[in-house]
Amino acid sequence: MSIATGKKFAEVIDDPSDLGVLYKFNVYMIDGSEIVQRFMQNIDNYHHGKPYVDPVPLEKVFNRWPRLQRARM
């Protein structure tokens, strides 16, 4: 459903400023849906006794936070 929505939005945009929205939609909705699907497949494989160590690239959607450091005084 998210892929169909992204395709439809790409067809109807008429202003270049909408490209930013389309990019965010692609990253967080389409890639996010595929990542969740792979993660859920790992869980399903675990419960059915199948190999379940398929790495899921969560860093595509979730950025790493910078390492916090103490302030110098």
CHARMM-style PDB file with segment names, atoms N, HN, CA, C and O in Angstrom:
ATOM      1  N   MET     1       0.823  -1.194   0.000  1.00  0.00      PROA
ATOM      2  CA  MET     1       0.000   0.000   0.000  1.00  0.00      PROA
ATOM      3  C   MET     1       0.866   1.257   0.000  1.00  0.00      PROA
ATOM      4  O   MET     1       0.539   2.240  -0.664  1.00  0.00      PROA
ATOM      5  N   SER     2       1.981   1.224   0.750  1.00  0.00      PROA
ATOM      6  HN  SER     2       2.247   0.425   1.290  1.00  0.00      PROA
ATOM      7  CA  SER     2       2.826   2.414   0.791  1.00  0.00      PROA
ATOM      8  C   SER     2       3.491   2.657  -0.553  1.00  0.00      PROA
ATOM      9  O   SER     2       3.707   3.809  -0.930  1.00  0.00      PROA
ATOM     10  N   ILE     3       3.822   1.594  -1.289  1.00  0.00      PROA
ATOM     11  HN  ILE     3       3.646   0.659  -0.983  1.00  0.00      PROA
ATOM     12  CA  ILE     3       4.430   1.766  -2.606  1.00  0.00      PROA
ATOM     13  C   ILE     3       3.419   2.368  -3.580  1.00  0.00      PROA
ATOM     14  O   ILE     3       3.765   3.246  -4.371  1.00  0.00      PROA
ATOM     15  N   ALA     4       2.181   1.903  -3.526  1.00  0.00      PROA
ATOM     16  HN  ALA     4       1.900   1.190  -2.884  1.00  0.00      PROA
ATOM     17  CA  ALA     4       1.144   2.452  -4.404  1.00  0.00      PROA
ATOM     18  C   ALA     4       0.876   3.919  -4.080  1.00  0.00      PROA
ATOM     19  O   ALA     4       0.667   4.726  -4.986  1.00  0.00      PROA
ATOM     20  N   THR     5       0.880   4.264  -2.812  1.00  0.00      PROA
ATOM     21  HN  THR     5       1.049   3.608  -2.075  1.00  0.00      PROA
ATOM     22  CA  THR     5       0.676   5.655  -2.414  1.00  0.00      PROA
ATOM     23  C   THR     5       1.826   6.533  -2.898  1.00  0.00      PROA
ATOM     24  O   THR     5       1.600   7.646  -3.375  1.00  0.00      PROA
ATOM     25  N   GLY     6       3.050   6.044  -2.779  1.00  0.00      PROA
ATOM     26  HN  GLY     6       3.234   5.141  -2.392  1.00  0.00      PROA
ATOM     27  CA  GLY     6       4.211   6.796  -3.259  1.00  0.00      PROA
ATOM     28  C   GLY     6       4.174   7.008  -4.759  1.00  0.00      PROA
ATOM     29  O   GLY     6       4.509   8.089  -5.243  1.00  0.00      PROA
ATOM     30  N   LYS     7       3.767   5.983  -5.501  1.00  0.00      PROA
ATOM     31  HN  LYS     7       3.495   5.105  -5.108  1.00  0.00      PROA
ATOM     32  CA  LYS     7       3.662   6.112  -6.953  1.00  0.00      PROA
ATOM     33  C   LYS     7       2.605   7.140  -7.338  1.00  0.00      PROA
ATOM     34  O   LYS     7       2.824   7.962  -8.228  1.00  0.00      PROA
ATOM     35  N   LYS     8       1.463   7.091  -6.668  1.00  0.00      PROA
ATOM     36  HN  LYS     8       1.285   6.423  -5.945  1.00  0.00      PROA
ATOM     37  CA  LYS     8       0.374   8.035  -6.969  1.00  0.00      PROA
ATOM     38  C   LYS     8       0.793   9.463  -6.647  1.00  0.00      PROA
ATOM     39  O   LYS     8       0.499  10.384  -7.409  1.00  0.00      PROA
ATOM     40  N   PHE     9       1.480   9.652  -5.518  1.00  0.00      PROA
ATOM     41  HN  PHE     9       1.719   8.903  -4.899  1.00  0.00      PROA
ATOM     42  CA  PHE     9       1.938  10.991  -5.151  1.00  0.00      PROA
ATOM     43  C   PHE     9       2.946  11.496  -6.171  1.00  0.00      PROA
ATOM     44  O   PHE     9       2.938  12.679  -6.512  1.00  0.00      PROA
ATOM     45  N   ALA    10       3.828  10.605  -6.671  1.00  0.00      PROA
ATOM     46  HN  ALA    10       3.835   9.645  -6.393  1.00  0.00      PROA
ATOM     47  CA  ALA    10       4.810  11.005  -7.672  1.00  0.00      PROA
ATOM     48  C   ALA    10       4.138  11.417  -8.978  1.00  0.00      PROA
ATOM     49  O   ALA    10       4.659  12.262  -9.707  1.00  0.00      PROA
ATOM     50  N   GLU    11       2.993  10.829  -9.273  1.00  0.00      PROA
ATOM     51  HN  GLU    11       2.570  10.143  -8.681  1.00  0.00      PROA
ATOM     52  CA  GLU    11       2.271  11.179 -10.502  1.00  0.00      PROA
ATOM     53  C   GLU    11       1.592  12.543 -10.396  1.00  0.00      PROA
ATOM     54  O   GLU    11       1.493  13.256 -11.396  1.00  0.00      PROA
ATOM     55  N   VAL    12       1.130  12.915  -9.224  1.00  0.00      PROA
ATOM     56  HN  VAL    12       1.210  12.336  -8.412  1.00  0.00      PROA
ATOM     57  CA  VAL    12       0.311  14.122  -9.114  1.00  0.00      PROA
ATOM     58  C   VAL    12       1.082  15.364  -8.674  1.00  0.00      PROA
ATOM     59  O   VAL    12       0.520  16.459  -8.695  1.00  0.00      PROA
ATOM     60  N   ILE    13       2.345  15.236  -8.277  1.00  0.00      PROA
ATOM     61  HN  ILE    13       2.802  14.346  -8.260  1.00  0.00      PROA
ATOM     62  CA  ILE    13       3.062  16.435  -7.842  1.00  0.00      PROA
ATOM     63  C   ILE    13       3.283  17.360  -9.039  1.00  0.00      PROA
ATOM     64  O   ILE    13       3.556  16.907 -10.151  1.00  0.00      PROA
ATOM     65  N   ASP    14       3.161  18.637  -8.792  1.00  0.00      PROA
ATOM     66  HN  ASP    14       2.938  19.004  -7.889  1.00  0.00      PROA
ATOM     67  CA  ASP    14       3.331  19.600  -9.876  1.00  0.00      PROA
ATOM     68  C   ASP    14       4.274  20.739  -9.503  1.00  0.00      PROA
ATOM     69  O   ASP    14       4.498  21.641 -10.311  1.00  0.00      PROA
ATOM     70  N   ASP    15       4.816  20.713  -8.318  1.00  0.00      PROA
ATOM     71  HN  ASP    15       4.634  19.981  -7.662  1.00  0.00      PROA
ATOM     72  CA  ASP    15       5.718  21.765  -7.880  1.00  0.00      PROA
ATOM     73  C   ASP    15       7.019  21.127  -7.388  1.00  0.00      PROA
ATOM     74  O   ASP    15       6.983  20.100  -6.709  1.00  0.00      PROA
ATOM     75  N   PRO    16       8.158  21.720  -7.722  1.00  0.00      PROA
ATOM     76  CA  PRO    16       9.428  21.132  -7.263  1.00  0.00      PROA
ATOM     77  C   PRO    16       9.561  21.033  -5.749  1.00  0.00      PROA
ATOM     78  O   PRO    16      10.308  20.191  -5.250  1.00  0.00      PROA
ATOM     79  N   SER    17       8.855  21.870  -5.020  1.00  0.00      PROA
ATOM     80  HN  SER    17       8.248  22.553  -5.425  1.00  0.00      PROA
ATOM     81  CA  SER    17       8.947  21.796  -3.553  1.00  0.00      PROA
ATOM     82  C   SER    17       8.312  20.514  -3.018  1.00  0.00      PROA
ATOM     83  O   SER    17       8.592  20.119  -1.886  1.00  0.00      PROA
ATOM     84  N   ASP    18       7.468  19.860  -3.807  1.00  0.00      PROA
ATOM     85  HN  ASP    18       7.240  20.180  -4.727  1.00  0.00      PROA
ATOM     86  CA  ASP    18       6.861  18.593  -3.387  1.00  0.00      PROA
ATOM     87  C   ASP    18       7.855  17.440  -3.432  1.00  0.00      PROA
ATOM     88  O   ASP    18       7.591  16.379  -2.866  1.00  0.00      PROA
ATOM     89  N   LEU    19       8.988  17.628  -4.093  1.00  0.00      PROA
ATOM     90  HN  LEU    19       9.202  18.489  -4.553  1.00  0.00      PROA
ATOM     91  CA  LEU    19       9.969  16.549  -4.183  1.00  0.00      PROA
ATOM     92  C   LEU    19      10.556  16.205  -2.818  1.00  0.00      PROA
ATOM     93  O   LEU    19      10.885  15.048  -2.556  1.00  0.00      PROA
ATOM     94  N   GLY    20      10.686  17.204  -1.951  1.00  0.00      PROA
ATOM     95  HN  GLY    20      10.419  18.144  -2.164  1.00  0.00      PROA
ATOM     96  CA  GLY    20      11.176  16.942  -0.596  1.00  0.00      PROA
ATOM     97  C   GLY    20      10.216  16.041   0.169  1.00  0.00      PROA
ATOM     98  O   GLY    20      10.638  15.130   0.882  1.00  0.00      PROA
ATOM     99  N   VAL    21       8.938  16.299   0.016  1.00  0.00      PROA
ATOM    100  HN  VAL    21       8.595  17.039  -0.563  1.00  0.00      PROA
ATOM    101  CA  VAL    21       7.926  15.472   0.669  1.00  0.00      PROA
ATOM    102  C   VAL    21       7.972  14.055   0.102  1.00  0.00      PROA
ATOM    103  O   VAL    21       7.858  13.081   0.845  1.00  0.00      PROA
ATOM    104  N   LEU    22       8.138  13.943  -1.212  1.00  0.00      PROA
ATOM    105  HN  LEU    22       8.231  14.735  -1.816  1.00  0.00      PROA
ATOM    106  CA  LEU    22       8.215  12.629  -1.840  1.00  0.00      PROA
ATOM    107  C   LEU    22       9.443  11.863  -1.351  1.00  0.00      PROA
ATOM    108  O   LEU    22       9.371  10.656  -1.116  1.00  0.00      PROA
ATOM    109  N   TYR    23      10.565  12.559  -1.198  1.00  0.00      PROA
ATOM    110  HN  TYR    23      10.623  13.539  -1.388  1.00  0.00      PROA
ATOM    111  CA  TYR    23      11.776  11.910  -0.692  1.00  0.00      PROA
ATOM    112  C   TYR    23      11.554  11.373   0.725  1.00  0.00      PROA
ATOM    113  O   TYR    23      11.877  10.222   1.018  1.00  0.00      PROA
ATOM    114  N   LYS    24      11.000  12.216   1.596  1.00  0.00      PROA
ATOM    115  HN  LYS    24      10.737  13.151   1.358  1.00  0.00      PROA
ATOM    116  CA  LYS    24      10.735  11.777   2.976  1.00  0.00      PROA
ATOM    117  C   LYS    24       9.758  10.608   2.995  1.00  0.00      PROA
ATOM    118  O   LYS    24       9.907   9.671   3.779  1.00  0.00      PROA
ATOM    119  N   PHE    25       8.760  10.677   2.124  1.00  0.00      PROA
ATOM    120  HN  PHE    25       8.639  11.438   1.487  1.00  0.00      PROA
ATOM    121  CA  PHE    25       7.790   9.583   2.052  1.00  0.00      PROA
ATOM    122  C   PHE    25       8.482   8.293   1.638  1.00  0.00      PROA
ATOM    123  O   PHE    25       8.226   7.236   2.215  1.00  0.00      PROA
ATOM    124  N   ASN    26       9.357   8.374   0.641  1.00  0.00      PROA
ATOM    125  HN  ASN    26       9.565   9.233   0.172  1.00  0.00      PROA
ATOM    126  CA  ASN    26      10.067   7.178   0.180  1.00  0.00      PROA
ATOM    127  C   ASN    26      10.951   6.608   1.278  1.00  0.00      PROA
ATOM    128  O   ASN    26      10.972   5.394   1.482  1.00  0.00      PROA
ATOM    129  N   VAL    27      11.674   7.452   1.982  1.00  0.00      PROA
ATOM    130  HN  VAL    27      11.657   8.438   1.816  1.00  0.00      PROA
ATOM    131  CA  VAL    27      12.597   6.967   3.006  1.00  0.00      PROA
ATOM    132  C   VAL    27      11.855   6.365   4.181  1.00  0.00      PROA
ATOM    133  O   VAL    27      12.172   5.256   4.611  1.00  0.00      PROA
ATOM    134  N   TYR    28      10.876   7.074   4.704  1.00  0.00      PROA
ATOM    135  HN  TYR    28      10.618   7.975   4.354  1.00  0.00      PROA
ATOM    136  CA  TYR    28      10.251   6.637   5.949  1.00  0.00      PROA
ATOM    137  C   TYR    28       9.075   5.693   5.754  1.00  0.00      PROA
ATOM    138  O   TYR    28       8.836   4.841   6.611  1.00  0.00      PROA
ATOM    139  N   MET    29       8.341   5.811   4.677  1.00  0.00      PROA
ATOM    140  HN  MET    29       8.535   6.503   3.981  1.00  0.00      PROA
ATOM    141  CA  MET    29       7.179   4.935   4.495  1.00  0.00      PROA
ATOM    142  C   MET    29       7.532   3.687   3.700  1.00  0.00      PROA
ATOM    143  O   MET    29       7.264   2.572   4.148  1.00  0.00      PROA
ATOM    144  N   ILE    30       8.121   3.858   2.541  1.00  0.00      PROA
ATOM    145  HN  ILE    30       8.339   4.764   2.178  1.00  0.00      PROA
ATOM    146  CA  ILE    30       8.380   2.698   1.688  1.00  0.00      PROA
ATOM    147  C   ILE    30       9.532   1.878   2.249  1.00  0.00      PROA
ATOM    148  O   ILE    30       9.388   0.674   2.462  1.00  0.00      PROA
ATOM    149  N   ASP    31      10.684   2.519   2.491  1.00  0.00      PROA
ATOM    150  HN  ASP    31      10.801   3.497   2.318  1.00  0.00      PROA
ATOM    151  CA  ASP    31      11.812   1.778   3.069  1.00  0.00      PROA
ATOM    152  C   ASP    31      11.457   1.261   4.458  1.00  0.00      PROA
ATOM    153  O   ASP    31      11.816   0.141   4.821  1.00  0.00      PROA
ATOM    154  N   GLY    32      10.759   2.071   5.223  1.00  0.00      PROA
ATOM    155  HN  GLY    32      10.468   2.981   4.928  1.00  0.00      PROA
ATOM    156  CA  GLY    32      10.360   1.647   6.569  1.00  0.00      PROA
ATOM    157  C   GLY    32       9.448   0.433   6.542  1.00  0.00      PROA
ATOM    158  O   GLY    32       9.581  -0.467   7.371  1.00  0.00      PROA
ATOM    159  N   SER    33       8.524   0.404   5.594  1.00  0.00      PROA
ATOM    160  HN  SER    33       8.415   1.135   4.920  1.00  0.00      PROA
ATOM    161  CA  SER    33       7.618  -0.746   5.475  1.00  0.00      PROA
ATOM    162  C   SER    33       8.384  -2.010   5.099  1.00  0.00      PROA
ATOM    163  O   SER    33       8.104  -3.092   5.615  1.00  0.00      PROA
ATOM    164  N   GLU    34       9.355  -1.862   4.193  1.00  0.00      PROA
ATOM    165  HN  GLU    34       9.582  -0.983   3.774  1.00  0.00      PROA
ATOM    166  CA  GLU    34      10.155  -3.030   3.797  1.00  0.00      PROA
ATOM    167  C   GLU    34      11.019  -3.524   4.951  1.00  0.00      PROA
ATOM    168  O   GLU    34      11.202  -4.730   5.117  1.00  0.00      PROA
ATOM    169  N   ILE    35      11.549  -2.603   5.748  1.00  0.00      PROA
ATOM    170  HN  ILE    35      11.400  -1.623   5.614  1.00  0.00      PROA
ATOM    171  CA  ILE    35      12.374  -2.991   6.894  1.00  0.00      PROA
ATOM    172  C   ILE    35      11.531  -3.705   7.943  1.00  0.00      PROA
ATOM    173  O   ILE    35      11.955  -4.718   8.499  1.00  0.00      PROA
ATOM    174  N   VAL    36      10.349  -3.184   8.211  1.00  0.00      PROA
ATOM    175  HN  VAL    36      10.005  -2.361   7.760  1.00  0.00      PROA
ATOM    176  CA  VAL    36       9.458  -3.834   9.181  1.00  0.00      PROA
ATOM    177  C   VAL    36       9.055  -5.215   8.680  1.00  0.00      PROA
ATOM    178  O   VAL    36       8.961  -6.157   9.466  1.00  0.00      PROA
ATOM    179  N   GLN    37       8.818  -5.341   7.384  1.00  0.00      PROA
ATOM    180  HN  GLN    37       8.894  -4.576   6.745  1.00  0.00      PROA
ATOM    181  CA  GLN    37       8.463  -6.637   6.820  1.00  0.00      PROA
ATOM    182  C   GLN    37       9.592  -7.651   7.016  1.00  0.00      PROA
ATOM    183  O   GLN    37       9.339  -8.798   7.385  1.00  0.00      PROA
ATOM    184  N   ARG    38      10.831  -7.234   6.772  1.00  0.00      PROA
ATOM    185  HN  ARG    38      11.036  -6.303   6.472  1.00  0.00      PROA
ATOM    186  CA  ARG    38      11.975  -8.142   6.973  1.00  0.00      PROA
ATOM    187  C   ARG    38      12.136  -8.503   8.447  1.00  0.00      PROA
ATOM    188  O   ARG    38      12.447  -9.648   8.776  1.00  0.00      PROA
ATOM    189  N   PHE    39      11.926  -7.535   9.333  1.00  0.00      PROA
ATOM    190  HN  PHE    39      11.673  -6.605   9.066  1.00  0.00      PROA
ATOM    191  CA  PHE    39      12.029  -7.782  10.766  1.00  0.00      PROA
ATOM    192  C   PHE    39      10.965  -8.777  11.225  1.00  0.00      PROA
ATOM    193  O   PHE    39      11.254  -9.696  11.991  1.00  0.00      PROA
ATOM    194  N   MET    40       9.740  -8.589  10.755  1.00  0.00      PROA
ATOM    195  HN  MET    40       9.505  -7.842  10.133  1.00  0.00      PROA
ATOM    196  CA  MET    40       8.656  -9.502  11.112  1.00  0.00      PROA
ATOM    197  C   MET    40       8.898 -10.893  10.532  1.00  0.00      PROA
ATOM    198  O   MET    40       8.516 -11.894  11.139  1.00  0.00      PROA
ATOM    199  N   GLN    41       9.532 -10.961   9.358  1.00  0.00      PROA
ATOM    200  HN  GLN    41       9.842 -10.148   8.864  1.00  0.00      PROA
ATOM    201  CA  GLN    41       9.855 -12.264   8.770  1.00  0.00      PROA
ATOM    202  C   GLN    41      10.868 -13.005   9.640  1.00  0.00      PROA
ATOM    203  O   GLN    41      10.776 -14.222   9.801  1.00  0.00      PROA
ATOM    204  N   ASN    42      11.839 -12.270  10.204  1.00  0.00      PROA
ATOM    205  HN  ASN    42      11.914 -11.281  10.073  1.00  0.00      PROA
ATOM    206  CA  ASN    42      12.786 -12.883  11.140  1.00  0.00      PROA
ATOM    207  C   ASN    42      12.070 -13.468  12.351  1.00  0.00      PROA
ATOM    208  O   ASN    42      12.387 -14.574  12.789  1.00  0.00      PROA
ATOM    209  N   ILE    43      11.112 -12.733  12.888  1.00  0.00      PROA
ATOM    210  HN  ILE    43      10.855 -11.834  12.533  1.00  0.00      PROA
ATOM    211  CA  ILE    43      10.353 -13.211  14.050  1.00  0.00      PROA
ATOM    212  C   ILE    43       9.544 -14.456  13.682  1.00  0.00      PROA
ATOM    213  O   ILE    43       9.503 -15.423  14.442  1.00  0.00      PROA
ATOM    214  N   ASP    44       8.906 -14.425  12.517  1.00  0.00      PROA
ATOM    215  HN  ASP    44       8.940 -13.639  11.899  1.00  0.00      PROA
ATOM    216  CA  ASP    44       8.122 -15.574  12.052  1.00  0.00      PROA
ATOM    217  C   ASP    44       9.022 -16.789  11.843  1.00  0.00      PROA
ATOM    218  O   ASP    44       8.672 -17.903  12.231  1.00  0.00      PROA
ATOM    219  N   ASN    45      10.180 -16.568  11.228  1.00  0.00      PROA
ATOM    220  HN  ASN    45      10.464 -15.662  10.912  1.00  0.00      PROA
ATOM    221  CA  ASN    45      11.119 -17.680  11.025  1.00  0.00      PROA
ATOM    222  C   ASN    45      11.579 -18.268  12.354  1.00  0.00      PROA
ATOM    223  O   ASN    45      11.713 -19.486  12.473  1.00  0.00      PROA
ATOM    224  N   TYR    46      11.820 -17.431  13.345  1.00  0.00      PROA
ATOM    225  HN  TYR    46      11.711 -16.441  13.248  1.00  0.00      PROA
ATOM    226  CA  TYR    46      12.228 -17.903  14.671  1.00  0.00      PROA
ATOM    227  C   TYR    46      11.172 -18.827  15.271  1.00  0.00      PROA
ATOM    228  O   TYR    46      11.493 -19.894  15.796  1.00  0.00      PROA
ATOM    229  N   HSD    47       9.914 -18.409  15.190  1.00  0.00      PROA
ATOM    230  HN  HSD    47       9.653 -17.542  14.764  1.00  0.00      PROA
ATOM    231  CA  HSD    47       8.840 -19.189  15.801  1.00  0.00      PROA
ATOM    232  C   HSD    47       8.553 -20.479  15.043  1.00  0.00      PROA
ATOM    233  O   HSD    47       7.968 -21.408  15.601  1.00  0.00      PROA
ATOM    234  N   HSD    48       8.958 -20.545  13.777  1.00  0.00      PROA
ATOM    235  HN  HSD    48       9.432 -19.790  13.324  1.00  0.00      PROA
ATOM    236  CA  HSD    48       8.745 -21.764  12.993  1.00  0.00      PROA
ATOM    237  C   HSD    48      10.015 -22.607  12.865  1.00  0.00      PROA
ATOM    238  O   HSD    48      10.043 -23.568  12.096  1.00  0.00      PROA
ATOM    239  N   GLY    49      11.058 -22.259  13.608  1.00  0.00      PROA
ATOM    240  HN  GLY    49      11.036 -21.478  14.232  1.00  0.00      PROA
ATOM    241  CA  GLY    49      12.276 -23.051  13.624  1.00  0.00      PROA
ATOM    242  C   GLY    49      13.125 -22.944  12.374  1.00  0.00      PROA
ATOM    243  O   GLY    49      13.916 -23.841  12.082  1.00  0.00      PROA
ATOM    244  N   LYS    50      12.971 -21.853  11.629  1.00  0.00      PROA
ATOM    245  HN  LYS    50      12.329 -21.125  11.866  1.00  0.00      PROA
ATOM    246  CA  LYS    50      13.752 -21.631  10.410  1.00  0.00      PROA
ATOM    247  C   LYS    50      14.915 -20.694  10.729  1.00  0.00      PROA
ATOM    248  O   LYS    50      14.915 -20.048  11.776  1.00  0.00      PROA
ATOM    249  N   PRO    51      15.902 -20.612   9.840  1.00  0.00      PROA
ATOM    250  CA  PRO    51      16.980 -19.636  10.062  1.00  0.00      PROA
ATOM    251  C   PRO    51      16.407 -18.215  10.116  1.00  0.00      PROA
ATOM    252  O   PRO    51      15.635 -17.816   9.244  1.00  0.00      PROA
ATOM    253  N   TYR    52      16.787 -17.476  11.126  1.00  0.00      PROA
ATOM    254  HN  TYR    52      17.414 -17.801  11.834  1.00  0.00      PROA
ATOM    255  CA  TYR    52      16.178 -16.165  11.341  1.00  0.00      PROA
ATOM    256  C   TYR    52      17.199 -15.038  11.469  1.00  0.00      PROA
ATOM    257  O   TYR    52      16.846 -13.944  11.910  1.00  0.00      PROA
ATOM    258  N   VAL    53      18.429 -15.275  11.104  1.00  0.00      PROA
ATOM    259  HN  VAL    53      18.716 -16.164  10.746  1.00  0.00      PROA
ATOM    260  CA  VAL    53      19.456 -14.245  11.260  1.00  0.00      PROA
ATOM    261  C   VAL    53      19.653 -13.527   9.924  1.00  0.00      PROA
ATOM    262  O   VAL    53      20.716 -13.621   9.310  1.00  0.00      PROA
ATOM    263  N   ASP    54      18.638 -12.826   9.492  1.00  0.00      PROA
ATOM    264  HN  ASP    54      17.775 -12.750   9.991  1.00  0.00      PROA
ATOM    265  CA  ASP    54      18.715 -12.000   8.295  1.00  0.00      PROA
ATOM    266  C   ASP    54      18.885 -10.566   8.772  1.00  0.00      PROA
ATOM    267  O   ASP    54      17.945 -10.003   9.334  1.00  0.00      PROA
ATOM    268  N   PRO    55      20.055  -9.948   8.570  1.00  0.00      PROA
ATOM    269  CA  PRO    55      20.268  -8.598   9.096  1.00  0.00      PROA
ATOM    270  C   PRO    55      19.270  -7.588   8.514  1.00  0.00      PROA
ATOM    271  O   PRO    55      19.028  -7.554   7.307  1.00  0.00      PROA
ATOM    272  N   VAL    56      18.720  -6.797   9.375  1.00  0.00      PROA
ATOM    273  HN  VAL    56      18.917  -6.825  10.355  1.00  0.00      PROA
ATOM    274  CA  VAL    56      17.750  -5.780   8.976  1.00  0.00      PROA
ATOM    275  C   VAL    56      18.438  -4.416   9.071  1.00  0.00      PROA
ATOM    276  O   VAL    56      18.918  -4.046  10.143  1.00  0.00      PROA
ATOM    277  N   PRO    57      18.495  -3.661   7.962  1.00  0.00      PROA
ATOM    278  CA  PRO    57      19.209  -2.380   7.971  1.00  0.00      PROA
ATOM    279  C   PRO    57      18.392  -1.254   8.614  1.00  0.00      PROA
ATOM    280  O   PRO    57      17.853  -0.391   7.921  1.00  0.00      PROA
ATOM    281  N   LEU    58      18.310  -1.277   9.922  1.00  0.00      PROA
ATOM    282  HN  LEU    58      18.748  -1.978  10.484  1.00  0.00      PROA
ATOM    283  CA  LEU    58      17.529  -0.255  10.624  1.00  0.00      PROA
ATOM    284  C   LEU    58      18.137   1.141  10.489  1.00  0.00      PROA
ATOM    285  O   LEU    58      17.436   2.139  10.658  1.00  0.00      PROA
ATOM    286  N   GLU    59      19.438   1.221  10.185  1.00  0.00      PROA
ATOM    287  HN  GLU    59      20.008   0.410  10.047  1.00  0.00      PROA
ATOM    288  CA  GLU    59      20.076   2.534  10.068  1.00  0.00      PROA
ATOM    289  C   GLU    59      19.592   3.311   8.841  1.00  0.00      PROA
ATOM    290  O   GLU    59      19.871   4.504   8.724  1.00  0.00      PROA
ATOM    291  N   LYS    60      18.872   2.655   7.927  1.00  0.00      PROA
ATOM    292  HN  LYS    60      18.646   1.686   8.023  1.00  0.00      PROA
ATOM    293  CA  LYS    60      18.308   3.379   6.788  1.00  0.00      PROA
ATOM    294  C   LYS    60      17.226   4.350   7.242  1.00  0.00      PROA
ATOM    295  O   LYS    60      17.049   5.414   6.650  1.00  0.00      PROA
ATOM    296  N   VAL    61      16.511   3.983   8.284  1.00  0.00      PROA
ATOM    297  HN  VAL    61      16.654   3.118   8.765  1.00  0.00      PROA
ATOM    298  CA  VAL    61      15.407   4.813   8.777  1.00  0.00      PROA
ATOM    299  C   VAL    61      15.771   5.523  10.073  1.00  0.00      PROA
ATOM    300  O   VAL    61      15.429   6.690  10.263  1.00  0.00      PROA
ATOM    301  N   PHE    62      16.468   4.818  10.967  1.00  0.00      PROA
ATOM    302  HN  PHE    62      16.746   3.870  10.813  1.00  0.00      PROA
ATOM    303  CA  PHE    62      16.825   5.383  12.262  1.00  0.00      PROA
ATOM    304  C   PHE    62      18.281   5.823  12.245  1.00  0.00      PROA
ATOM    305  O   PHE    62      19.183   4.992  12.137  1.00  0.00      PROA
ATOM    306  N   ASN    63      18.509   7.104  12.351  1.00  0.00      PROA
ATOM    307  HN  ASN    63      17.776   7.779  12.440  1.00  0.00      PROA
ATOM    308  CA  ASN    63      19.868   7.630  12.365  1.00  0.00      PROA
ATOM    309  C   ASN    63      20.509   7.406  13.724  1.00  0.00      PROA
ATOM    310  O   ASN    63      19.834   7.381  14.752  1.00  0.00      PROA
ATOM    311  N   ARG    64      21.825   7.243  13.708  1.00  0.00      PROA
ATOM    312  HN  ARG    64      22.374   7.263  12.872  1.00  0.00      PROA
ATOM    313  CA  ARG    64      22.543   7.105  14.971  1.00  0.00      PROA
ATOM    314  C   ARG    64      22.662   8.481  15.615  1.00  0.00      PROA
ATOM    315  O   ARG    64      22.938   9.475  14.944  1.00  0.00      PROA
ATOM    316  N   TRP    65      22.451   8.518  16.907  1.00  0.00      PROA
ATOM    317  HN  TRP    65      22.227   7.710  17.451  1.00  0.00      PROA
ATOM    318  CA  TRP    65      22.617   9.762  17.641  1.00  0.00      PROA
ATOM    319  C   TRP    65      24.103  10.021  17.850  1.00  0.00      PROA
ATOM    320  O   TRP    65      24.878   9.081  18.027  1.00  0.00      PROA
ATOM    321  N   PRO    66      24.500  11.271  17.831  1.00  0.00      PROA
ATOM    322  CA  PRO    66      25.915  11.543  18.102  1.00  0.00      PROA
ATOM    323  C   PRO    66      26.266  11.194  19.544  1.00  0.00      PROA
ATOM    324  O   PRO    66      25.429  11.283  20.442  1.00  0.00      PROA
ATOM    325  N   ARG    67      27.498  10.803  19.742  1.00  0.00      PROA
ATOM    326  HN  ARG    67      28.178  10.731  19.012  1.00  0.00      PROA
ATOM    327  CA  ARG    67      27.946  10.432  21.076  1.00  0.00      PROA
ATOM    328  C   ARG    67      28.022  11.678  21.947  1.00  0.00      PROA
ATOM    329  O   ARG    67      28.652  12.666  21.571  1.00  0.00      PROA
ATOM    330  N   LEU    68      27.395  11.633  23.084  1.00  0.00      PROA
ATOM    331  HN  LEU    68      26.883  10.830  23.389  1.00  0.00      PROA
ATOM    332  CA  LEU    68      27.392  12.783  23.989  1.00  0.00      PROA
ATOM    333  C   LEU    68      28.708  12.845  24.753  1.00  0.00      PROA
ATOM    334  O   LEU    68      29.254  11.823  25.169  1.00  0.00      PROA
ATOM    335  N   GLN    69      29.195  14.050  24.926  1.00  0.00      PROA
ATOM    336  HN  GLN    69      28.751  14.880  24.588  1.00  0.00      PROA
ATOM    337  CA  GLN    69      30.431  14.257  25.683  1.00  0.00      PROA
ATOM    338  C   GLN    69      30.169  15.251  26.787  1.00  0.00      PROA
ATOM    339  O   GLN    69      29.263  16.079  26.702  1.00  0.00      PROA
ATOM    340  N   ARG    70      30.968  15.158  27.816  1.00  0.00      PROA
ATOM    341  HN  ARG    70      31.705  14.485  27.885  1.00  0.00      PROA
ATOM    342  CA  ARG    70      30.824  16.109  28.908  1.00  0.00      PROA
ATOM    343  C   ARG    70      31.333  17.490  28.464  1.00  0.00      PROA
ATOM    344  O   ARG    70      32.280  17.599  27.685  1.00  0.00      PROA
ATOM    345  N   ALA    71      30.703  18.498  28.962  1.00  0.00      PROA
ATOM    346  HN  ALA    71      29.934  18.409  29.595  1.00  0.00      PROA
ATOM    347  CA  ALA    71      31.121  19.863  28.645  1.00  0.00      PROA
ATOM    348  C   ALA    71      32.406  20.206  29.396  1.00  0.00      PROA
ATOM    349  O   ALA    71      32.616  19.790  30.536  1.00  0.00      PROA
ATOM    350  N   ARG    72      33.230  20.955  28.740  1.00  0.00      PROA
ATOM    351  HN  ARG    72      33.059  21.293  27.814  1.00  0.00      PROA
ATOM    352  CA  ARG    72      34.483  21.385  29.398  1.00  0.00      PROA
ATOM    353  C   ARG    72      34.200  22.616  30.259  1.00  0.00      PROA
ATOM    354  O   ARG    72      33.512  23.544  29.833  1.00  0.00      PROA
ATOM    355  N   MET    73      34.726  22.608  31.439  1.00  0.00      PROA
ATOM    356  HN  MET    73      35.284  21.854  31.786  1.00  0.00      PROA
ATOM    357  CA  MET    73      34.525  23.758  32.333  1.00  0.00      PROA
ATOM    358  C   MET    73      35.838  24.310  32.780  1.00  0.00      PROA
ATOM    359  OT1 MET    73      35.874  25.281  33.536  1.00  0.00      PROA
TER     360      MET     73
END
